[in-house]
Amino acid sequence: MAQETPLYSALLRETKKNKIRMHMPGHKGRPLQEFDFTEAFAIDYTELAATGNLYQGIPPISDAQALMAQAVGANQCLFLTCGSTQGIMTALAIAAPVGSTILLDRGCHQSVWNAMAHLDLLPQYVYPGRLKPWEISAPLNFWQVEAALQQNPQVSCVLITSPTYYGVLSDIEAIAKVTQEYRVPLIVDEAHGAHLPYLNGYQSAVAQGATFAVASAHKTLPALTPGAMLFSNGCYPAKEIRQKAAMFGTSSPSYLVMASMDVGRAYLQEKGEKQYEVVACFVYDLRGEINSRGIFVALQDAQGLHLDPTRLTINTSISGLTGYDAAKVLEDEAGIVCEMADQDNIVLIFTCMDQAKDLQAIRKAIRMLEKNAKKKKPPIGPLAFLPSIRELTPRQAAYSPKEYLTLKDAAGKIAGEHISPYPPGIPVVACGEKITVEHLAYLQQQNFDLDQEIAVLKS
């Protein structure tokens, strides 16, 4: 009898369903002809004289990183094989001294909080506004960052997220000018924006003035999970960046993952940029079509936003459909799997690997989805970000004794872990913050299971 392979078998079963993947990873399950994955085992190497060493800065890895940096307008690039989380921790370890305070937007990914716990950093939040009627996070403005720096002169660095999970971009160039004026490093979590430098009119965060930027290649480029990149502007020595990154990553980085990023970059420069422009034009037109029919609302630049042109965020609430309902209908009736859904929205990720037949299938599926719309009703919209009540530092909370309660019984307790609907992985309550009844109301609205057990600090 053959041995069981539950994970491998489950992945094979999923591929045989032939669904349209509107989610990460960016390769969409289609290998590049330039990268023969049938030879995956053959090119899975370790550190040899001929293959180089990621953390020593020698060829051929250093050559591939230099080409990537040049492609996006950065001074330096370091490949990451433990995802953008490794890059966030590396950048903060360099830019923020132990025990210092960092300025960050409250919509940051949970990996930032984990980094603060490891590095003993204190957060000072800037709360983004809300966008109506879509009620998603607004971009941070330079004046918000400037005001926060004026009020908190002790801040050692600034960390913001752009683009957001919903595809909303901040004005990095303007924010970078402010941080340069105050002489503090700017770190940009652009995990969802690795593709932007390959689109006309868009630049990487480092090219716009950021000190560091972390980009997830696997999210939007034709690269393997969890490939990512840490870009820098040259203010810090490459040797220091490599040394810090080695502290947060495996000592056996995947050569397959690194090679996929190298090949993905070459593909984009040769062919992928043109296909990305095709996809961007398609998304632009589709947003207009959706809004012209008035059943759903698609985020678009005409609403005063600056958006990732290849991410489609559709608010379904005015139709009477929740985002969860809409995502289920798309998957069950059209074989289209969304990247994420929340109470009011669905998010679809388009990349250069989407084919013409996929695009037409999505246009047709959206029309089908509109026919499922119920009678219009006023949107509920998620609650605004609730002010956090921090009782302990991230490090104190992470390493304090814990007990476990169901979430519905945890009001008034201090969270011993992040309470983060995933995706997008933004903590509603971060570790060390007090859980309130308002938090529970928000989580319940977002279909979060209040019966699950969570860690809280022992009384």
C-alpha positions as CSV (number, residue, x, y, z in Angstrom):
1,M,0.0,0.0,0.0
2,A,1.4,3.4,-1.0
3,Q,2.3,5.8,1.8
4,E,-0.1,8.7,2.4
5,T,0.9,12.2,1.3
6,P,-2.0,14.3,2.7
7,L,-0.6,17.8,1.9
8,Y,0.8,16.8,-1.6
9,S,-2.4,15.0,-2.5
10,A,-4.6,17.9,-1.4
11,L,-2.6,20.4,-3.5
12,L,-2.9,18.1,-6.5
13,R,-6.6,17.8,-6.0
14,E,-6.9,21.6,-5.9
15,T,-5.0,22.0,-9.1
16,K,-7.3,19.5,-10.9
17,K,-10.3,21.7,-10.2
18,N,-9.0,24.2,-12.8
19,K,-10.3,27.2,-11.0
20,I,-9.3,30.8,-11.9
21,R,-6.9,32.0,-9.2
22,M,-7.5,35.6,-8.5
23,H,-5.2,35.3,-5.4
24,M,-1.6,35.1,-4.6
25,P,0.9,33.7,-5.5
26,G,1.4,35.9,-8.6
27,H,2.4,33.1,-10.9
28,K,-1.2,31.8,-10.8
29,G,0.0,28.2,-11.0
30,R,1.5,28.7,-14.5
31,P,5.2,28.0,-14.6
32,L,7.4,30.3,-16.8
33,Q,8.8,28.6,-19.9
34,E,12.1,30.2,-19.0
35,F,12.1,28.2,-15.7
36,D,11.9,24.4,-16.2
37,F,10.2,23.3,-13.0
38,T,10.4,19.7,-14.1
39,E,14.0,20.0,-13.1
40,A,13.2,21.5,-9.6
41,F,15.1,18.8,-7.7
42,A,18.1,19.1,-10.0
43,I,18.6,22.8,-9.3
44,D,17.8,22.7,-5.6
45,Y,21.4,23.4,-4.4
46,T,23.1,24.5,-1.2
47,E,26.0,27.0,-0.7
48,L,28.8,25.9,-3.0
49,A,31.6,27.9,-4.7
50,A,29.6,27.8,-7.9
51,T,26.2,28.7,-6.4
52,G,27.2,31.4,-4.0
53,N,26.0,32.3,-0.5
54,L,23.1,34.7,0.2
55,Y,24.5,36.1,3.3
56,Q,28.1,36.6,2.0
57,G,27.2,38.9,-0.9
58,I,29.0,36.9,-3.6
59,P,28.1,35.9,-7.1
60,P,25.9,34.5,-8.6
61,I,23.3,35.5,-6.0
62,S,24.7,39.0,-5.7
63,D,24.6,39.5,-9.4
64,A,20.9,38.5,-9.5
65,Q,20.2,40.9,-6.7
66,A,22.0,43.7,-8.4
67,L,19.9,43.2,-11.5
68,M,16.7,43.3,-9.4
69,A,17.8,46.5,-7.6
70,Q,18.5,48.1,-11.0
71,A,15.1,47.1,-12.3
72,V,13.3,48.9,-9.5
73,G,15.5,51.9,-9.0
74,A,17.0,50.8,-5.7
75,N,20.6,51.0,-4.6
76,Q,20.6,47.6,-3.0
77,C,18.5,44.4,-3.0
78,L,18.6,41.4,-0.7
79,F,16.6,38.3,-1.6
80,L,14.5,36.9,1.2
81,T,13.4,33.3,1.4
82,C,11.3,33.7,4.6
83,G,8.8,36.2,3.2
84,S,8.4,39.9,3.8
85,T,8.3,39.2,7.5
86,Q,12.1,38.6,7.4
87,G,12.5,41.9,5.6
88,I,10.4,43.9,8.1
89,M,12.4,42.4,11.0
90,T,15.7,43.2,9.3
91,A,14.8,46.8,8.5
92,L,13.5,47.5,12.0
93,A,16.6,45.8,13.6
94,I,18.8,48.3,11.6
95,A,16.7,51.5,11.8
96,A,15.3,51.3,15.3
97,P,17.6,50.9,18.4
98,V,16.5,48.4,21.0
99,G,13.9,50.0,23.3
100,S,13.1,52.9,21.0
101,T,9.8,54.1,19.7
102,I,8.7,53.8,16.1
103,L,5.9,55.6,14.3
104,L,3.6,53.3,12.4
105,D,0.2,53.3,10.8
106,R,-2.4,51.3,12.7
107,G,-3.1,49.3,9.6
108,C,0.3,47.6,9.6
109,H,0.6,43.8,9.2
110,Q,0.9,41.6,12.3
111,S,4.6,40.9,11.4
112,V,5.4,44.5,12.5
113,W,4.0,43.7,16.0
114,N,6.0,40.5,16.1
115,A,9.1,42.4,15.1
116,M,8.5,44.9,17.9
117,A,8.2,42.1,20.4
118,H,11.5,40.5,19.3
119,L,13.3,43.9,19.2
120,D,11.7,45.5,22.3
121,L,10.3,48.4,20.4
122,L,7.4,50.7,21.4
123,P,4.7,51.7,18.9
124,Q,3.3,55.2,18.4
125,Y,0.3,54.9,16.1
126,V,-0.9,57.1,13.3
127,Y,-4.5,56.2,12.6
128,P,-5.6,56.2,9.0
129,G,-8.9,57.7,8.1
130,R,-11.9,55.8,6.6
131,L,-13.2,56.0,3.1
132,K,-16.9,56.2,2.6
133,P,-19.0,54.4,1.4
134,W,-16.4,51.7,1.1
135,E,-15.1,52.1,4.7
136,I,-11.7,50.8,4.0
137,S,-8.4,52.3,5.3
138,A,-7.5,55.6,3.7
139,P,-3.9,56.3,2.7
140,L,-1.6,58.1,5.2
141,N,-0.9,61.7,4.2
142,F,2.4,63.5,4.7
143,W,0.8,66.0,7.1
144,Q,-0.3,63.2,9.4
145,V,3.2,61.9,9.5
146,E,4.7,65.3,10.0
147,A,2.2,66.1,12.9
148,A,3.0,62.8,14.6
149,L,6.8,63.5,14.3
150,Q,6.3,67.0,15.8
151,Q,4.5,65.5,18.7
152,N,6.8,62.6,19.2
153,P,10.4,63.7,18.7
154,Q,11.7,60.5,20.3
155,V,10.6,58.4,17.3
156,S,13.5,56.5,15.8
157,C,11.9,55.5,12.4
158,V,8.6,55.6,10.5
159,L,7.0,52.5,9.1
160,I,3.9,52.6,6.8
161,T,2.1,50.2,4.5
162,S,1.6,51.1,0.8
163,P,-0.2,49.7,-1.1
164,T,-2.8,48.4,1.4
165,Y,-4.4,45.0,0.9
166,Y,-7.3,46.8,-0.9
167,G,-4.8,48.4,-3.3
168,V,-4.7,52.0,-1.9
169,L,-1.4,53.8,-2.3
170,S,0.1,56.5,-0.1
171,D,2.2,59.4,-1.4
172,I,5.5,57.9,-0.5
173,E,7.5,60.8,-2.1
174,A,5.8,63.4,0.0
175,I,6.1,61.3,3.2
176,A,9.8,60.6,2.4
177,K,10.5,64.3,2.2
178,V,9.0,64.8,5.7
179,T,11.0,61.9,7.2
180,Q,14.2,63.2,5.6
181,E,13.5,66.6,7.1
182,Y,13.2,65.0,10.5
183,R,16.2,62.8,9.8
184,V,14.4,59.5,10.6
185,P,14.5,56.4,8.3
186,L,11.4,55.6,6.4
187,I,10.5,51.9,6.0
188,V,7.7,51.0,3.6
189,D,5.9,47.7,3.8
190,E,5.1,47.4,0.1
191,A,4.6,43.6,0.3
192,H,1.7,43.9,-2.2
193,G,3.5,46.2,-4.5
194,A,6.4,44.3,-6.0
195,H,5.0,44.7,-9.5
196,L,4.5,48.4,-9.4
197,P,7.9,49.4,-10.8
198,Y,7.1,47.4,-13.9
199,L,4.0,49.5,-14.7
200,N,4.2,52.8,-16.5
201,G,3.9,55.8,-14.1
202,Y,4.7,53.8,-11.0
203,Q,7.9,53.5,-8.9
204,S,9.1,51.4,-6.0
205,A,9.0,53.0,-2.6
206,V,12.8,53.3,-2.5
207,A,12.9,55.0,-5.8
208,Q,10.5,57.5,-4.2
209,G,12.8,58.2,-1.3
210,A,12.2,55.5,1.3
211,T,15.2,54.2,3.2
212,F,14.0,50.6,3.1
213,A,11.1,48.8,1.3
214,V,10.0,45.3,1.6
215,A,8.2,43.7,-1.3
216,S,6.8,40.2,-1.6
217,A,7.8,38.8,-5.0
218,H,5.4,35.8,-4.5
219,K,2.3,38.0,-4.1
220,T,2.3,39.7,-7.5
221,L,5.3,38.5,-9.5
222,P,5.8,35.1,-11.2
223,A,7.9,33.8,-8.3
224,L,7.6,31.0,-5.7
225,T,6.2,31.5,-2.2
226,P,7.6,32.9,0.1
227,G,10.1,34.8,-2.0
228,A,10.5,38.5,-1.1
229,M,13.0,41.3,-1.4
230,L,14.4,44.0,0.9
231,F,15.4,47.1,-1.1
232,S,17.4,49.9,0.4
233,N,18.7,53.3,-0.7
234,G,22.4,52.7,0.3
235,C,22.3,54.6,3.6
236,Y,23.3,51.4,5.5
237,P,26.1,49.0,4.5
238,A,25.1,46.0,2.5
239,K,27.1,43.8,4.9
240,E,25.1,45.0,7.9
241,I,21.8,44.3,6.1
242,R,22.9,40.8,5.2
243,Q,24.1,40.1,8.8
244,K,20.8,41.3,10.3
245,A,18.7,39.4,7.7
246,A,20.6,36.2,8.6
247,M,19.4,36.6,12.2
248,F,15.7,36.3,11.1
249,G,15.9,33.8,8.2
250,T,16.9,30.2,7.7
251,S,20.6,29.4,7.3
252,S,19.5,27.2,4.4
253,P,17.8,29.6,2.0
254,S,15.9,28.0,-0.9
255,Y,17.8,28.3,-4.1
256,L,14.6,27.5,-6.0
257,V,12.9,30.5,-4.4
258,M,15.8,32.8,-5.2
259,A,16.1,31.5,-8.7
260,S,12.3,32.0,-9.3
261,M,12.7,35.7,-8.4
262,D,15.7,36.0,-10.7
263,V,13.8,34.4,-13.6
264,G,10.6,36.3,-12.7
265,R,12.4,39.7,-13.0
266,A,13.9,38.7,-16.4
267,Y,10.5,37.6,-17.6
268,L,8.9,40.9,-16.6
269,Q,11.6,43.0,-18.3
270,E,11.3,40.9,-21.5
271,K,7.5,40.2,-21.7
272,G,5.7,40.6,-18.5
273,E,5.6,44.4,-18.5
274,K,3.5,44.4,-21.6
275,Q,1.1,41.9,-20.2
276,Y,0.9,43.9,-17.0
277,E,-0.2,46.9,-19.0
278,V,-2.9,44.8,-20.7
279,V,-4.1,43.7,-17.3
280,A,-4.1,47.2,-15.9
281,C,-6.1,48.5,-18.8
282,F,-8.6,45.7,-18.3
283,V,-9.0,46.4,-14.6
284,Y,-9.5,50.1,-15.4
285,D,-12.3,49.4,-17.9
286,L,-13.9,46.8,-15.6
287,R,-14.0,49.2,-12.7
288,G,-15.9,51.7,-14.9
289,E,-18.3,49.1,-16.2
290,I,-19.1,47.9,-12.6
291,N,-19.8,51.4,-11.4
292,S,-21.8,52.4,-14.4
293,R,-24.3,49.7,-13.6
294,G,-24.7,50.8,-10.0
295,I,-25.2,47.4,-8.4
296,F,-21.7,47.2,-6.8
297,V,-19.0,49.9,-6.2
298,A,-15.5,49.2,-7.5
299,L,-12.7,51.3,-6.0
300,Q,-11.2,53.6,-8.7
301,D,-8.9,56.5,-9.0
302,A,-11.8,58.8,-10.0
303,Q,-13.0,58.6,-6.3
304,G,-10.0,60.7,-5.3
305,L,-7.8,57.7,-4.5
306,H,-4.4,56.6,-5.9
307,L,-4.7,52.9,-6.5
308,D,-2.7,49.9,-7.6
309,P,-4.0,49.6,-11.2
310,T,-4.1,45.8,-11.1
311,R,-6.0,45.2,-7.9
312,L,-9.8,45.0,-8.1
313,T,-11.7,45.8,-4.9
314,I,-15.5,45.6,-5.2
315,N,-17.8,46.7,-2.5
316,T,-21.0,44.6,-2.6
317,S,-22.8,46.0,0.4
318,I,-25.3,48.3,-1.4
319,S,-26.5,45.3,-3.3
320,G,-27.5,43.4,-0.2
321,L,-24.7,40.8,-0.7
322,T,-21.9,40.5,1.8
323,G,-18.4,40.1,0.5
324,Y,-18.4,36.5,1.9
325,D,-21.6,35.7,-0.1
326,A,-20.2,37.2,-3.3
327,A,-16.9,35.3,-3.0
328,K,-18.8,32.0,-2.5
329,V,-21.0,32.6,-5.5
330,L,-18.0,33.4,-7.7
331,E,-16.2,30.2,-6.6
332,D,-19.2,27.9,-6.7
333,E,-20.8,29.1,-9.9
334,A,-17.9,30.5,-11.9
335,G,-14.8,28.7,-10.5
336,I,-13.2,32.0,-9.6
337,V,-11.3,32.1,-6.2
338,C,-10.9,35.6,-4.7
339,E,-7.9,36.7,-2.8
340,M,-10.0,37.7,0.1
341,A,-13.5,38.7,1.3
342,D,-14.8,40.7,4.2
343,Q,-18.2,41.8,5.3
344,D,-18.5,44.4,2.5
345,N,-15.8,43.7,-0.1
346,I,-14.1,41.2,-2.3
347,V,-10.5,41.6,-3.6
348,L,-9.1,40.1,-6.7
349,I,-5.4,40.2,-7.6
350,F,-4.5,40.4,-11.3
351,T,-1.0,39.8,-12.5
352,C,0.9,39.4,-15.8
353,M,0.2,35.7,-15.7
354,D,-3.6,36.1,-16.2
355,Q,-4.6,35.1,-19.7
356,A,-7.2,36.7,-22.0
357,K,-9.6,33.9,-21.3
358,D,-9.3,34.5,-17.5
359,L,-10.1,38.2,-18.0
360,Q,-13.2,37.5,-20.1
361,A,-14.4,34.9,-17.6
362,I,-14.1,37.4,-14.8
363,R,-16.0,40.1,-16.7
364,K,-18.8,37.6,-17.3
365,A,-18.7,36.3,-13.7
366,I,-19.2,39.9,-12.3
367,R,-22.3,40.3,-14.5
368,M,-23.5,36.9,-13.2
369,L,-22.8,38.0,-9.6
370,E,-24.9,41.2,-10.1
371,K,-27.9,39.0,-10.9
372,N,-27.5,37.5,-7.5
373,A,-27.8,40.9,-5.9
374,K,-30.7,41.4,-3.5
375,K,-32.8,44.5,-3.0
376,K,-30.6,47.5,-2.3
377,K,-30.1,48.6,1.3
378,P,-27.9,51.1,3.0
379,P,-24.4,49.6,3.6
380,I,-23.5,48.8,7.1
381,G,-19.7,49.2,6.6
382,P,-17.2,48.0,9.1
383,L,-16.5,50.0,12.2
384,A,-13.7,52.5,12.2
385,F,-10.3,51.6,13.7
386,L,-10.9,51.6,17.4
387,P,-8.4,53.4,19.6
388,S,-6.0,50.8,21.2
389,I,-5.5,50.6,24.9
390,R,-2.0,49.3,25.4
391,E,-1.4,47.8,28.8
392,L,2.0,46.2,28.2
393,T,4.8,46.7,25.7
394,P,4.8,44.2,22.8
395,R,7.8,42.4,24.2
396,Q,6.3,42.2,27.8
397,A,3.0,40.8,26.4
398,A,4.6,38.3,24.1
399,Y,6.7,36.7,26.8
400,S,4.3,36.9,29.7
401,P,2.5,33.9,31.1
402,K,-0.8,33.1,29.3
403,E,-4.1,31.4,29.8
404,Y,-6.8,30.6,27.2
405,L,-10.4,31.8,27.0
406,T,-13.0,31.9,24.3
407,L,-12.9,35.2,22.6
408,K,-16.5,36.0,23.6
409,D,-15.4,35.7,27.3
410,A,-12.3,37.8,26.9
411,A,-13.7,41.4,27.2
412,G,-11.6,43.4,29.6
413,K,-8.6,41.0,29.3
414,I,-5.2,41.8,27.9
415,A,-4.6,40.0,24.6
416,G,-1.7,37.5,24.7
417,E,-1.7,37.1,20.9
418,H,-2.8,39.2,17.9
419,I,-6.5,38.9,17.1
420,S,-6.2,39.3,13.3
421,P,-8.7,38.2,10.7
422,Y,-6.6,36.7,8.0
423,P,-6.3,38.0,5.4
424,P,-5.5,40.8,5.7
425,G,-3.6,40.0,8.9
426,I,-4.0,43.5,10.5
427,P,-4.5,43.1,14.2
428,V,-7.9,44.4,15.5
429,V,-6.3,43.9,18.9
430,A,-2.6,43.5,19.1
431,C,-0.8,41.5,21.7
432,G,-0.6,43.6,24.9
433,E,-3.7,45.6,24.2
434,K,-7.0,45.4,26.1
435,I,-9.9,43.6,24.5
436,T,-13.1,45.6,24.6
437,V,-16.7,44.9,23.9
438,E,-16.4,47.2,20.9
439,H,-13.6,45.0,19.5
440,L,-15.9,41.9,19.9
441,A,-18.7,43.7,18.1
442,Y,-16.4,44.5,15.2
443,L,-15.0,41.0,15.0
444,Q,-18.5,39.5,15.1
445,Q,-19.5,41.7,12.2
446,Q,-16.5,40.4,10.3
447,N,-17.7,36.8,10.8
448,F,-14.8,36.1,13.2
449,D,-15.4,33.1,15.4
450,L,-15.9,34.3,18.9
451,D,-16.0,30.8,20.2
452,Q,-12.4,30.1,19.4
453,E,-9.9,30.1,22.2
454,I,-7.3,32.9,22.4
455,A,-4.4,33.6,24.6
456,V,-4.8,36.3,27.3
457,L,-2.4,37.4,29.9
458,K,-2.9,35.7,33.3
459,S,-4.6,37.9,35.8
